[in-house]
């Protein structure tokens, strides 16, 4: 059985020397992994703990499960919030859409409560399942090096302190404490890729391929991946510049990069600008690379890549954000934060063709970039477009994903 002391030690290794951590948020679904994480984080006891449960509204039992988590948290003296998502329209990939919105809800919740990180209960079992899923899709070094222990999404930090723990150990720990948990019936649905991967892991274990050995290989691949990323960061620092949310790169410098470094750079640039969780497909990146060599503009992943003789500029494509609207106290396009005089009835939308009503030429920014920049609107009336030089007391910062130089090597 995994003891509480060992789990508390895992929490301490993750946060004990981190001076930035003054409050920890825990995402608690009610399953065994997140319930063990909640109890161990509370037992660590060095900083306040808050918890949240996302109810996706996909199962009638979900609301009762969230209520049970809230009651458990009350007994531990932990503040709990249920975050409701009702955005599923029956189209696209359900799990991917649910995951995207789960991260967005948790990020907003953590920012509101000033939680310095959000802990997720992913385990070594999840790590190996993810490895097999990516292996089946012919992933390379980057994909096979595993889920990161730390990453940022929508301006919030996420940590996975239990990546070295087995699920069976966490369940034994909960059983010893008489703590119940919920098993999601979707975990038995083979229509989901992760369920198939989980059963493949079980079958491989029966043949003598243990999870720990897989994990050792993932760690080794991760170390190699970090070495490649360090080399990329060193090279990229000499050729990149960030300007008002855009990423500019020296075209000749980009073309001189090793093909693997060039692929990683471009994939990360498209992810950074679009705020997408995953990079474009390999064949799409190849088309973008060809555009760089031929000197042609290219659209991909909701981004516009503008190629000149000297530079390659990665910016947001207007079509990707032309219908996106958020209140002025929310992050827009998952990366822009605006600030200005509070007033009822204002919202953030893309500037679009209203760029003609701004002194945009004085900014030195390309018109195409400014079309997709955040503007403050009162209905049909343009109030401010800070990136385009029409400030009127407003500012806009593309800080939601941090600096590109750091995002470039994050996983």
Protein Blocks (a to p, Z undefined) as FASTA:
>chain_A
ZZfklmmmmmmmmmmmmmklmbdcdddehiaklmmmmmmmmmnomaccddddddehlafk
lmmmmmmmmmmmmmnopacdddddfkbgoiajfklmmmmmmmmmmmmmmmmnopabdcdf
bdfklmmmmmmmmmmnopafklmnopafbdceehiacddfklmbcfklmmmmmmmnopac
dddfklmmmkbmklmmmmmmmmmmmnopafklmmmmmmmmmmmmmmmmmmmmmmmmmmgc
ceehiacddfklmmmpcfklmmmmmmmmmmmmnopabdcdfklmmmmmmmmmnopacdee
hiacdddfkbccddddfklmmmgccdfkbcehhlaccdddddehiacddfklmlmmpckl
lnopafklmmmpccddehjacfbdfknopnnopacddfknopfklmmmgZZ
